[in-house]
Each structure stands twice: as structure tokens, then as C-alpha cells.
Amino acid sequence: MHPTIEKLQEVVAKGDESLIHELLAEDVRFLPPTYYKTWTGREPVAAVLGHVGQVLSDFRYRRIMGQGRDWALEFQCRVGDLDAVGVDLITLDDGGLIQEFEVVMRPYKTVGALRDAMNARVMTDARFLRFRDALS
């Protein structure tokens, strides 16, 4: 398994954006499951993923599939009292850092709860006033 994918398994549920930051390419693209926008850049993506790690509970990867640059990491978690399953679709760059990180997740009700929890967190993090301009 690729070292970046191994490290990602260790840090994603911790919600520590500094640990996530070191795994991301400078121009990483993050496609969340909660809306159809893309976050671009290491700093905003690390901040978003840090918040996500604090919103999700009982997070664990169930299966890891892939090789080379392309990976799919199947997970299960909870948002509040709601269960969810999903897949992190990861593409690595030539240097082995995460270039693209797309999340697909179900059920719809849990995705909605994640969206609401993330919106509440973002409203209290002044950095996101700057980061919203990074949305493409």
C-alpha cells in the first residue's frame, strides 16, 4: 500500500488539520459529498477536512482498494445519531501527495446532517471567510 494512503488512515478521523495538511498537494482539489463545489488549495482543504474529522464519529475504513495513483477507501461513520457509509476517492500526484479527494456518501439524511454540522462549524471559523473565495 502507498505510504500516503497508510498515513491517511491514521489521521483522517483525528480531525487534526496539521496532520492532514502534510499529505496534501499544494493545489489539491476536494469535492465534498454535501454540495457540488470544489475546494482548492492545501490550507482550505486541510481546514475543511479537520472540521469533518471532528464532526464524524466512530469513523473507520472498511476496505482499501487501489494501486499507484488511484485509490478508493470505503468507510463507515456516524454523524450525531445517524449512520453513514461512503467512499473516499483519492488521486495522488507524481510526488505521492493527495491531488484530488472526492467523497461520496449515503444515506441522504446523514449527508444533510453533515452539511448542517459543517455549516455551523464554518460559521465560527473566521478563516472560511477567506477560503470561500477559493471555491471554484
C-alpha positions in Angstrom: 0.0 0.0 0.0 1.2 3.5 -0.7 2.6 5.4 2.3 0.3 8.4 1.9 -2.8 6.1 2.0 -1.4 4.3 5.1 -0.9 7.7 6.8 -4.3 8.9 5.7 -5.9 6.0 7.5 -4.2 7.1 10.7 -5.0 10.8 10.6 -8.4 11.3 8.8 -10.6 10.6 11.8 -8.4 12.6 14.3 -9.6 15.9 12.9 -6.1 17.4 13.2 -5.7 19.5 10.2 -1.9 19.8 10.7 -1.6 16.0 10.2 -3.8 16.1 7.1 -2.0 19.2 5.7 1.3 17.3 5.2 -0.5 14.7 2.9 -2.0 17.2 0.5 -0.5 18.6 -2.7 -0.3 22.4 -2.8 -3.1 22.6 -5.4 -5.2 19.7 -4.0 -8.9 19.6 -5.0 -11.6 18.5 -2.5 -15.1 17.5 -3.7 -17.3 17.1 -0.7 -20.5 15.0 -0.5 -22.6 17.8 0.8 -22.7 20.2 -2.2 -21.4 20.5 -5.7 -18.5 22.8 -5.3 -14.8 22.2 -5.2 -12.4 23.4 -2.5 -8.9 24.0 -3.9 -5.6 24.5 -2.1 -3.8 22.8 0.8 -4.8 25.3 3.5 -8.5 25.4 2.9 -8.8 21.7 2.2 -6.9 20.8 5.4 -9.2 23.1 7.4 -12.3 21.6 5.9 -11.1 18.0 6.5 -10.0 19.0 10.0 -13.6 20.1 10.8 -15.0 16.9 9.1 -12.9 14.8 11.3 -14.4 16.5 14.3 -18.0 16.1 13.1 -17.8 12.4 12.2 -17.7 9.8 15.0 -16.9 6.1 15.0 -15.1 6.6 11.7 -13.3 3.6 10.3 -12.1 2.5 6.9 -13.6 -0.9 6.0 -11.8 -1.6 2.7 -9.0 -0.1 0.8 -8.8 -0.7 -3.0 -6.3 0.7 -5.5 -2.8 0.9 -6.6 -0.4 3.5 -8.0 -2.1 6.9 -8.1 -5.8 5.8 -7.8 -7.4 4.7 -4.5 -10.9 4.0 -3.1 -11.2 3.9 0.7 -14.6 2.6 1.8 -15.6 3.9 5.2 -18.4 3.9 7.8 -19.1 6.5 10.4 -21.8 8.4 12.3 -23.0 12.0 12.2 -24.7 12.5 15.5 -27.0 9.5 15.9 -27.1 8.8 12.2 -25.1 6.0 10.4 -23.4 6.5 7.1 -21.2 4.7 4.6 -19.1 6.2 1.9 -16.0 6.1 -0.3 -13.0 8.5 -0.4 -11.8 8.6 -4.0 -8.1 9.6 -3.9 -5.8 10.5 -6.7 -2.1 11.0 -5.8 0.3 13.3 -7.7 3.7 12.3 -9.0 5.2 13.1 -5.6 2.8 10.8 -3.8 0.7 13.6 -2.2 -3.1 13.8 -2.5 -4.0 15.7 -5.7 -7.8 15.0 -5.7 -10.0 13.9 -2.8 -13.6 13.2 -3.6 -16.1 11.9 -1.1 -19.3 10.0 -1.9 -21.6 9.2 0.9 -25.1 7.9 1.8 -27.8 8.0 3.1 -29.2 11.3 2.1 -30.4 12.1 5.6 -26.9 11.7 7.1 -25.3 13.8 4.3 -27.8 16.5 5.2 -26.9 16.3 8.9 -23.2 16.5 7.9 -23.9 19.6 5.8 -25.7 21.3 8.7 -23.0 20.4 11.2 -20.3 21.7 8.9 -22.1 24.9 8.1 -22.4 25.6 11.9 -18.7 24.9 12.4 -17.6 27.0 9.4 -19.7 30.0 10.6 -17.5 30.0 13.8 -14.1 29.7 11.9 -13.1 33.2 10.5 -10.7 31.6 8.1 -13.6 30.4 6.0 -14.5 34.0 5.0 -11.1 33.9 3.2 -11.5 30.4 1.9 -14.9 30.8 0.3 -13.1 32.7 -2.4 -11.1 29.6 -3.1 -14.2 27.7 -4.2 -14.2 27.0 -7.9 
